[in-house]
Amino acid sequence: MSQFKCYIYIIIFLINLGAVSQNSINDDPEITQNSINHWIAQSEVELENYNYFSAQKDLDKALALAEKSNNKKSAGIIYALKGKLKLITQEEDKAIKLLNKAIEIQRIINDNKNLGSSYKIFADVYFAKGDFYSALDSYRAAKSKFEEEELNRELAETLLSEGKTYIQLRNYHKARDLIEQSIAVSKKYDYYKTESEALVNHALTYSKLGNQEKALALALEGLNIAKTNNYTSIINEAYLLLSELYNDTGAYKDSRDFLKKHITLSDSIRELTISSSNSQETQYLLNEEKEKNQEIVEKLEKAEDEQNMSTLISILSVALITILSLLTLSLYKNNNIRLKTNNMLHKKNSELIIAKEKAELASKTKANFLSTVTHELRTPLYAVTGLSNMLLDENPRPEQVQHLKSLKFSGDYLLTFINDILQINKIEANKVDIEPETFNLKKKINNIILALNNSALDNNIKIHYEFDKELPENFIADQLKISQILINLIGNSIKFTKDGDIWIRVYKIEQQGKTYILRFEIEDNGIGISQEKQDHMFESFSQGSIQINRKYGGTGLGLSIVKGLIDILKGKIYVKSELDKGTTFYFEIPLEHTTVEEAQENAPTYFDGKSDDLNLTNVKILVVEDNKINQMITKKILTKMNLKCDIVDNGEAAVEMIKANAYNIVLMDIHMPGISGIEATKQVREFDKKLTIFALTAVTIEDKMHEFEEAGFTDIIPKPFKQEEFEKKLYNALASKKETPSTSA
């Protein structure tokens, strides 16, 4: 009995000695890494040969070694490969979980190279699930990482996958562009597999776009490369596509031949997959059953000796305690890692919240600053433009005329500059709303051309207008923004072209139901733009050069505004140019077609009769304005119109004057000492609902329109105003109420 126990102790000692030796080998990082790399490489071979069960076993072994040696980089790679395997076996949900683990590890250790591969597999999973837009997001993320790491093979594969996704979305133009990029990279670096698959898919895009001849040539080229390198799946894909292409072109014999080849090869692949998978799985199950039976026999033999049972229990107890200890240690370490990760995430979230609040405060401060500055600039500009107009109308001396015109031009230029800055600010702050309405696109562009034609004639320019005959004319869109885009681009062409031509073209490039994707082209043969300047031309304050700016003028904001407006309309803008040969701007935007004709206005915006038809004898106007110069200018304009006016310089006095007198019109400034013009108007509306009250203001109308309407203003006259428009608005208001003047309640 004692001798038997001695044997037992010797066996235990030898087992421990072997374990210690094994651990010393396993603890060698280089040996462990070599083992991991071996199993990963072996799994990839098994995947290529459709032996999915064996590949799974190889990856499990590699993962066990990686986790034991805390090798995060290898663990991330293995989780990604396991996700790829689950994708192949159509277990997409399991694939997503494994890929999330891979991405989480790779982000923590900044393994950008393999992170890109994980993003690529993630996109393939979304593609398999039919979630194509999510797939595109992941493909773009992968592409970014591959470009950073200069991984050209992976970049070529991702460009191809992105193109295949656009094929599924039926955006064949975009798919064609991406696949062409993939082919270019593949040819440059001799990536034959990607090149052959890309050529086959390139053929598919040309087929969908109606060019069957080009599609056949590309498909045959891709098939030849695949056959040369024995790429079975790509050969099979090419056979099927060629069968369809020959069928579409009427070559039915060729179509049948390729279809037979496709069916034969598909059966071979299927049989190989099934046979490889079943034989591996069956062998594994037999071995597992054999091991279980052997364990049962050993237990029965040990059960014959009751004295040895206690020793067995002791050994098992020690093993169990060891396993539980290791498990507890592992859980403790994992918990620590999780706590550290959570703390790091909380810290980052706090930093992001603070940064967001700072950005919002800076944006608000910027908006308030611009609003205040522009108001303060518009007020003196009212004096500049008003006084220059008045002096020009008062028969100045001949030598003064040019000076006054220069003063007026400078004021108008400064006002345009201020308006451009405000619009850029609104675009950047996402405060520009889309206001769709029905309009005639062809007529709208024609009106813009007519408005700009005088400027074109001054530069000896001929404008050519081409509107696709098959294109409908009525659309629903924000015509104001489209007009602003075209005015800017055509105006630019006129400014930089002398003794030449400008071509304006509009045509359809795609249609989905009622939505048309239209391309607008503005081409000129002017001075052109250098490649260096083209790279930055859509940025704010970007100009050709100091010499060009001095010669042609401009603020450098027009193209930045155009780019912002096109982005808001969900479009894209491009430029092609060559120095001394000309420039072509072209942009694409979606517009919804409608059969409803353009809405007709029921009444003119301004009074279109003669002022002599109005009886202005008893008309009284109240001017509420605190600025002395503006008081003088407004009064002089009204006097010239044969209108009498009273002037007060604050809101309280205005309310009292309106109560005591019968005024036909009130011109109310907004910013005044005491109560504001808005508050004064609210008080007036409490006792007089019909009195015509114009907001005479230097603030931006769009920002305050809602507030003005709530206060009860009849209309708004922005400062500085054009005198003709000011006069017409007043005459229009008087014409609508010429029968009975307003009376106080």
Buried (B, 14 or more C-beta within 10 A) or exposed (E): EEEEEEEBEEEBEEEEEEEEEEEEEBEEEEEBBEBBBBBBEBBBEBBEEBBBBBBBBBBEBBBEBBBEBEBBBBBBBBBBBBBBBBBBBEBBEBBBEBBBBBBEBBEEEEBBBBBBBBBBBBBBBBBBBEBBEBBBBBBEBBBBBBBEBEBBBBBBBBBBBBBBBBBEEEBBEBBBBBBBBBBEBBBEEEBBBBBBBBBBBBBBBBBBBEBBEBBBBBBBBBBEBBBEEEBEEBBBBBBBBBBBBBBEBEBEEBBEBBBEBBBEBBEEBEEBBEEBBEEBBEEBEEEEEEEEEEEEEEEEEEEEEEEBEEBBEEBEEEEEEEEEEEEEEEEEEEEEEEEEEEEEEEEEEEEEEEEEEEEEEEBEEEBEEBBEEBBEBBBBBBBBBBBBBBBBEEEEEEEEEEEBEEBBEBBBEBBEBBBBBBBBBBBBEEEBEEEEEBBBBBEBBBEBBEEBBEEBEEBEBEBEBEBEEEBBBBBBBBBBBBBBBBBBBBBBBBBBBEEBBBBBBBBBEBEEEEEBBBBBBBBBBBBBBEEEBBEEBBEBEBBBEEEBEEEEEBBBBBBBBBBBBBBBBEBEBEBBBEEEEBBBBBBBBBBEBBEEEBEEEEEEEEBEEEBEEBEBEEBBBBBBBBBEBBBBBBBBBBEEBEBBBBBBBBBBBBBEBBEEEEBBBBBBBBBBEEBBBBBBBBBBBEEBEEBBBBBBBBBBEEEBEEEBEEBBBBEBBBBBBEBEEBBBBBBBBBBEBBEEBBEEE
